Amino acid sequence: MGLALSPVKDAAMRLSIPVVQPAAIKNNTEFRDLLVSIKPDAIIVVGYGRLIPQWMIDLPRLEVLNLHASLLPKYRGAAPIQWAVASGETVTGVTTMRIDAGLDTGDILMQREIPIGPDDTAETLGPQMASLGAELMVATLRGVENGDVRPIPQDQAQATLAPILKKDDGRMDFTRRAGDLFNRLRGFQPWPGAFTSFKGKTLQVHRARPVQQAADLTPGEIVVEGSRLFVACGKNQGTSTALELIEVQLEGKRRMTAREFVNGYRPQSGDHLGQ
């Protein structure tokens, strides 16, 4: 199976727009000469994830503009959608900004908010933000051209980071509150997801929901109630919390419901996940 085209490249090819894909740009004289010859009015950067060299910042007549998937200065970095959901935010948004020498530190041009629903994941939120961001970038370009957009410096004291995700970010720490683990499960989709271990094998948790837990249990302790499966988590203001596991996948096996897991692998109340 060959590599799939990105949506941008696919659209460009259908519209007979030339596509150039340099492996690097900072010291790429051939690519630099090409851009200089084009004499761009503006350059748009989306999802690049690396610093833009100064020669490119200085090149266009207007601006080098970036579309960022957060309400800057919150969630600067490579994974803003994922970390906003994982952190339990109920509102996020998109920002157009000037590119400068820092990482997502340039002046803000325009912003639009979008709600994060209780069942939203990074996967469901991403396409909505892409559509909103495309509209905002068009409006920003028009505003910059007309002089109607006034740059606003970011408040550096309010900045937070959204670093690139690592596999271990998906490891479930049951000393966290159930709501926090649920938010991380939603945020870290499709990767690294949420996972723990059961009797020495990796257990991926695909669907879960937070519940109140009356019993005072050890974090990670399993409770089996008929065909339902719960795992104890950290306390919320002194009250124990738990996750009900709805859909899981044991290492080397298919995805299955909690009922199938309970019937097939016989977890017992008092067993522990993560050990």
Secondary structure by P-SEA (a helix, b strand, c coil): ccccccaaaaaaaaaccbbbbbccccccaaaaaaaaaacccccccccccccccccccccccccbbbbbcccccccccccaaaaaaaacccccbbbbbbbccccccccccbbbbbbbccccccccaaaaaaaaaaaaaaaaaaaaaaccbbbbbcccccbbbbcccccccccccccccaaaaaaaaaaacccccbbbbcccbbbbbcbbbbbbbcccccccbbbbcccbbbbbbbbcccbbbbbbcccccccccccccaaaaaaaccccccccccc
